[in-house]
Amino acid sequence: MSITPEWLELHRGAAPLIVSFPHTGTELPAGLEGDFVSPWLARRDADWHVHQLYAFARALGATTLRTAISRSVIDVNRDPSGASLYPGQNTTGLCPTTTFDDQPLYRQGLAPDEAEIARRRQTWFTPYHDALAAEIERLRAQHGCIVVYDAHSIRSRIPHLFDGELPQFNIGSNDDAACYAALTDAVERVCAASGLSHVRNGRFKGGWITRHHARPQHGVHAIQMELACRGYMDEPDPVTPENWPTPFSQARAQAVQDTLREVLAACLDFAGTHPLAHRAPAVGAPSHHQDSP
């Protein structure tokens, strides 16, 4: 069995649910921090406090996977080929060179070249997806049907990426290509009942994790939840090194967290009642290991 690197945090559960945290990391590896315009800017667009928000998931028996590396170093939720997952819309890439607000991340002449991008893929991107693929196969063998839940958050207003204020709950299933519509329906019902704003397959339809690892016809259903940060932390405007990130607020987060408990319960219920539940995966079902470059 391979040794899990220190930057990759894996907790194995027995339930048919994996919760992935690809963007909560803030570490800038030695030798790279000085390449960025500022360490604060290189960390600013993290999914702040999201793994804390979902701390209850382990008690539900979920497997959790998290990278501690900043998305500004490499974004494990992007297509490794560099192709945009949102053609025609502003976005950030595999090794981003700009922030969400279109500010340059790197000092002049220090942005990663092709060789450096390949090194970062091998060092951080591929191990994350290999670990996720291994957990998918482990749980499929036990349950037949599982849910991969990709957990995210973002500031409520980022004009470079979207107009106006983002809904509180942004459910992404790649237009139900990443999971059966019944799962998206179940998650949407929970969000609608919360009384907070929500949207289904709006601006954020799901990234590489949900699109690549999903195999609904073989019992692997993937869904993404993008939260607006305002649900669990203050959002100053504008954000500055002096005021961002703000602390996690349990009092502010309670309503969102209660809804998320119900969302994960709905995912577990779907996995447990799906026709493939408790069946071994079909012989010859495709592997989920990361494709070669």
Beta strands, then each sheet from edge to edge (+ up, - down):
strand 1: 8-11
strand 2: 17-21
strand 3: 63-67
strand 4: 146-154
strand 5: 169-172
strand 6: 198-200
strand 7: 220-228
sheet 1: 1+ 3- 2- 4- 7- 5+ 6+
end
